[in-house]
Amino acid sequence: MNTNSNVYLGEWYQKEADLNRQLVVSFFPSDNSVELVDLKTRKTFLRRTKIEELNENDFFIGAKLLIFGKQINILDYGDAKTRNKKSDEQLLNYLMDCMPSQSFIALEIIGNNAYNQYRELCGPESLSEAKQCAPNSFRGLYGGDVYCSRSAEEAANESRFIFLNNDIKLVLRSSALYTNSTLCIVKPHAVREGKAGEIITEILRKKFTVTAIKMLRFERPNCEEFLEVYKGVVPEYESMVMQMISGDCMALEITNKYDDNRSTYQSFRDFCGPICPVSDTNWINAMKPFC
């Protein structure tokens, strides 16, 4: 197979035979030519032919192409090279729409049947269809502000692209301000119990601003260094370390209307309250402010 082509799996409904023919659709960007091969018989259905009216942007999953009077529906990628290339391009196009004027949050979602459940939450890919048929979906409510990969395989590729790609890390700078701010850690037990969203909502309701957020997991040496100021000062130091390394934490940079770090820190600490609150509002004990 030509390495300079983008390969897709397509389908053509042959009316005379009343059947859907599965095709390998190869597009050659160098000269806008297309080749069609019957997937089952491996016989050439259309020799490589230049088609002026088609270009690379016309080829994507779900596309309906008119090729010499025949409607070819693109169903999937035909090889790993095209899948990796196109899924990265799809995500990059979305990121370019967000940058440089906007910030965004990238999440890796884990759970039973996670991709299908998330895709259902997002709703139809067409925004107009989402607003009409699924008004309570993410796309129905927020339009194009929420991104969803087009398949579980693409989701895996895009997660690696965002979280493991060293090149993209040079482009995606943190939104942290490191000034007039303080740090909030949502502790592992709160993350496990699904309280992180409730905590963040309450922070925002109190007119604080979350300027950066990151999920992280402490190793013991790093945690001991992070909490070193408490060593020998508070008797709970060891239990603090054990709690912080027990699972995923969520780190938030908090800012507000004050123009100096001390005021921001103190106001947020007052909001958090004592370390061991006597009230029943136990979610406050699930986060910790730091200077």
N, C-alpha and C positions, 0 to 999 in steps of 0.2 A: 504493500500500500504506500502511495506517495506520501513522504513525510512533510511535504509542503502544503498538504491539503487539510481542511477541517472536515471531519467525518461525522455524519449524523445518521441516525436511524429514522427512516421516513415511511410513509404509508400513502398508497394511492388506491382509491376505490375504482375498480374496473367494472363499470356498469354492465357491460355485455356478459361478463361471467358472474356478476353479483358477488364479488369477493374483494377483500382488501389485500393488495399486494404489498408485502414488506420489502422495503428498498434500503440499500446503503447509499446515502447521498453524500458525495464528496464535492466540496467547494474549494477551488484553487484561487486564493486572493490575488495571486500574481497577475492573472489575466481574466479574472471574473468568469472562469469556466466551471462547468458542472458535469459530473459523471454520475450516472445512476446504475446500480447493479442490483439484480434480484437477490434478496437475502437468502432465499431457500435454494435456488438452483445455481446461484453464483454466475448466472449469465448476464452479460452487459445489456442493460435496458436502454441506456443512452450513452453513447461514447462521449468522451470529454469534449464539451462544446462551449464556446464562449457565449455568454448571455449578458448583453450590455446592461439590461435594466435591473439586474441583480447585483448586490454588493454584500460585503461581509456582514453588515449590520442587519441584513434581512434574515440571517440564519440564527435562530434561537429556538429553544424548546417551546412548542406551541405555535410556531409560525406556520402560516398557510401560504405556500408559494405556488405561483402559476408558471409552470415550465412547459412551453409548447402546448398550451391548451389543457394541460393536465394539472389538477390541484394536488400538490404534494404536501402532506401534513408532517411537520417535523415532530417526532415523538421523544427522542432522547439523543444523547451524544453517542457516537459510534466507536470511539476509542478513548483511552485514558488521557492521551495527549490533548485532545480537543476538550474533554471534560475539565481538565485542570486549567487549561488556558482560558476557556470561556467563563468558568465559574469565578476565576480571579478577575477577569475583565468586568463581569457583572458587578462584583463587589466594589472594584475600583471606581466604576462609573458612579455608583451610589455614594462612595466616599468623596469623590470629586464634587458632587452636588452639595455635600455637607461642609467641605473645606473651601477656603480657609476661614470663612466668616462664622461658622457654627461649631459647637461642640457636640459630641454624641457619646453614647455609652454602648460598649460592646459587651454582650453577655454570652457565655456558653451555658446552655440550659441542659440539665441532666435529669432523667426520669424515665419511667416506663413509657415506651412509645413517644418519647419527648418530641421528635420532629413533627409527627402527625398532629399531636395535641397543640403544639405551638402554631403550626400552619392553620389549624382550625380557628384558633384564637385570632389570627391575623385576618382571616377572611379571604375572599376572592382577590386575585392579583389585579384585576381591573378595578380601579377606584370607583368608577361610576356604578359598577355591578355591586361592589361592597356596600356603597351607601344605600343602594336600593334593596338588595337582597339580604344583607347582613349588617344592618345599621349599628349593631352593638359590638361588632368585631373591631379590632384595632384599626384596620384600614377604613372601616365605616365611620369610626369616631375621629381618627387622627389623620386620615389620608395617607400620604406617602412618608409620614414621619417615622414609621416602623418598618424595618427591613426583615424579610424572610427569604431564606434560600429556596431555590426551586425544587430541590430534592434533598433527601437525607445525605446522599453522597456529596452533594455540593456543600451542604452544611458542614460536613466533616472537613472538606478541603478548605473552606473559608475560615473555619476556626483555626486551622493550622496557619493559614495565611496571616490572620490578625495577631494571633498570640505567640507564634513561633518564628515568624519571618523576621529576620534581623533587618532587612532592608526597609520594611514597612515601619519598623519601630523608629527609624530615623525620621520618618515623615509624620507619624502620629505622636505629637508632643502631648505631654500631660497638661491638663487644664488647671493644675494646682498653681496658686498665686504665691504661696510662701511668704505672705505679708498680711498684716492685720487679720490674722486667722489663728485658729487653734485646731487641734486634732481630736477627733472622736473615734473610738474603737467600739464597734458593735461586737460583743463577745461571742465565742463559739456556741454557747448554749442558746443564745437568742437567735442566731442564724439557723441552727438546727430546728428550732421550734417554729420557724417561719415568721418571726416577729420583726425582721429587718425592715420590711415595708412599712409596718405600723410605726416603728421608731422614726424612720426618715420622714414619714408624713407628719408626725408630731413636731419634729425639728422645723420643718418648713412652716407649719401652722403657727409656730412661735416667732416667725419672721426672720429666722436664720436662713442663710444661703449655703447650700452644699456646692462648693466650687470644684471638688474632685472626689472621686470615690474609687476604691479598689478592693477586690477580694484578695486575701492573702492567707498563708498558713505559716506560722512561726515554727522554726526548728528550735530546740531547747537552747543552744548557745546564743542564737540571735535574740530569743525572748529574754534570756537572763541579762544580756547586754542592754536591751530595750528598757527593762524594769530595774536596772542596777541602782537607780536613785532610791528605790524602796528597800534595798537589801540592808538588813541590820537596823532598819528604821521602823518598819511595821512587822508585827508577828505573822501576818498573813502572806508574807512575801512568797514562800514556797507554794502555797495554794494558789496564789495569783499566777505564778509561772505555769503550774499544772493546768489551770483553767485555760490560759491563753494558748497552750500548745495542744489542747484537746480536740481542735477542729479548725474549720475555716473562720477567720475573722473578717470584718468589713471595716476598712479605714476610710474615714471621711474628713476632708478639709472643710472647716466651718468658718464662715465669715458673717458679718452683720453690718449694721450702720456705723459702728464705732471705727475710728481712724487709727487705733493703735492696738497692738497685740494684747496688751494687758486687759483692756476693757472687753475685747472679744472673748478672751479666755475666761475672765471672771463672770461675765454675763452668761456664758454657756455653762460654766460650772454651777452657778446659782440655779440655772434651769434644770440641770441634772439632779441636784439635791445631794443629800448625804449618801455615802457609800452603802450603808445598810439602812435603807428607808424603812420606817415603821408603818407606813401606809400600805394599802393594798395595790398601789400603782407600781407593781413590781417590774414593769418594763424599763423603768428608769435605771434599775440596778443592772440592766443588761448592756449598758454602755458606759464608757469611761472617758472623761475628758483629760487631755494632756496639754501641758504648756508647749 
